[in-house]
Amino acid sequence: MALLSSTPARLAILLAVALALRGYTFGDPNLFIDEAFYFAAGNAMHQGALPYVDIWDRKPFGLFLIYYLIAALSADPAAYQIAAALFAVLTAWIIGRIADLWSKGAGGLLTGIGYLFLLSAFQGFGGQSPLFYNLFIALAAWLVARSLPHLREGQVPRGVVIAMLSAGFAITIKTTAFFEAAFLGLFVLLALPAAERLRHAPRLALLGAAPALLIALGYAQAGHWSEYWQAMTGANLSADRWEPYSAQIRFRLMLAALAPLLALAAFGWLDLKGEARRFVGLWVLAALIGLAAFPYFHLHYALPLLVPLCVAAGAFLSRRWIGPAAAAGLCLFAFTRSPPIDPAHTARSQVAMAELADLIASHDANRGLLVYEGPPFLYTLTSQPFPSPLAFPAHLYHGIEKDVSHLITLDEVNRVLARRPGVIVMTREPRDGPINAETHAAVQAHVEAHCRLVGEVTAPERLRADQVLVWGDCR
C-alpha cells in the first residue's frame, strides 16, 4: 500500500492506464473536429495568424496558446494527443492527492484511474479544452486545500498565490472555469480570520484576474479590442444558439452518463467531515453553475464536473473492500459507454485524410482551399492558409453561427468565393443543423458553376464518419 502511495508509482500506473485507453488514437488527424481545428489554428499561428483577427472562435486565448506551444514541437497530431494524455495523467494524480488529504487507503489512486476511464465516456478521448484546464483547476484546488491550516492562522502561503494564478490561467482556456476559480478565491478569503480578509482580497483577486487582463490589454494595445470583445462576450451571449428541445435531450443523456459517478460522489461526500465536506460540496456546486451558465449540455461540457466529483468519490473508494469493487464497476461502466479501443481506426483515418490531401494537392489547390464543410486539419496537411478567419467549418455552414463573429457570414463567404479558390471541400450531408441556407446555397451554386467533383472520401472521426466531397479544378 505504501508503494501505491508514492508519487513515482502512482504516476507510472496512471500513465499506463492512460496509454492503454488513449494510445491507439495517437496520430489520428481527424479524431474530433474541435481539437483538429485547435491544432490547425496552433500551426497557423506559427505562420503569423492571430486568434480572433485571422482565426476566429469563442475559445479564450489560453487554449490557442497551448496548441501553439504544442505545434512548436511538431505538426503531427500525435503531438497534441500525447500532450493531452499527459495533462490527463497529471490531473488524475492531483485528484488522488486531494482525496488523500481526507481519506486513507487506495481511494486516491482508484479515483484517479476512474477519472481517466471517465474521460472517454464524456468525449475527452483527445484534446478537448477541459483536458487542459482541468489540470489548472485541480492544481489550484489542491494547493488551496493543503493551505487551509495556514489560512486559518492568517497566513497566505506561496501555494495560495500559485493557486490563484493557476485558476486565473484556467479561465483563459475556458471562460466557464471562472465559477470554480471564484469559488476557490472566496473559500480562501473565508478561511482567513475576519481581520485579514480585506487586506488580502484585492491581491488575491488581482492574481486570479491577471492572466485574462494581460491578454485583453495585449489585444487593446494591438488595436484589435473589438474583435477580441466580440469573441469573448458578444458571441457567447448570442440568443440564437439556444435550442431548448435539443438541450433537454442532451441533458438527459449527460445525466445518465454521470449517474454512477454522482452516486459514488454522494456516498463519498457523506463520508467527509467538517471543512472537507464544505470544500468539496461547494466545489461541485461551482462546477455545476459553470455547466448551467451555457446550458447546451454537449457531453464534453460535463468534463469539468469529473474533477470535483472524483475527489468527492475518493472517500468512498477508500473503503477496504467495497471501494475497489465500486471503482471497478465505475471503470467498466465508463468503458462500455465509449466506443471500444480500435487501433485500426487511426490507420483508416490517416489513409482517408491522406487521400483527401492528395486530391486537394493534385487539383489546383495552389489557387487556394476552402473547407466549407469537412475536416479543418486539411489546411495543415496541404500547407494551405486559412482563406478566412471563419476557418472552423461550423462558423460557415451552421445556422446558429450566422453573424456571431465580427464578420457578416454571407459577406465573408462571398468574399472568399470571389477570390476563386482552386479547391472547395464539402460534405454530402450537412454535419449539423440547422444549416445556414444562404451560405450553403452560395457555395453549392459556385461549385456547380465553376468546379468539378474530383473525389469523394469517407472520413472517419471517433464518433462519426462523413462523406467528404472534393470539388477541384475550379475555373
Secondary structure, DSSP 8 states (H G I E B T S, - for coil): -HHHHSHHHHHHHHHHHHHHHHGGGTT-TTS-HHHHHHHHHHHHHTTT--BTTTB--SS-HHHHHHHHHHHHH-SSTHHHHHHHHHHHHHHHHHHHHHHHTT--TTHHHHHHHHHHHHHHHTT-SS--HHHHHHHHHHHHHHHHHHHHHHHHTT---HHHHHHHHHHHHHHTT-TTHHHHHHHHHHHHHHHS-HHHHHHHHHHHHHHHHHHHHHHHHHHHHTT-HHHHHIIIIIGGG-GGG--HHHHHHHHHHHHHHHHHHHHHHHHHHHH--HHHHHHHHHHHHHHHHHHHHSTT--GGGGHHHHHHHHHHHHHHHTSTTHHHHHHHHHHHHHHHHS----HHHHHHHHHHHHHHHHHHHTTTGGG-EEESSS-TTHHHHTT---SSS--STHHHHBGGGTT-SSS-HHHHHHHHHHT--SEEEEESS-SSSSB-HHHHHHHHHHHHHH-EEEEEEEEE-SS-EEEEEEEES--
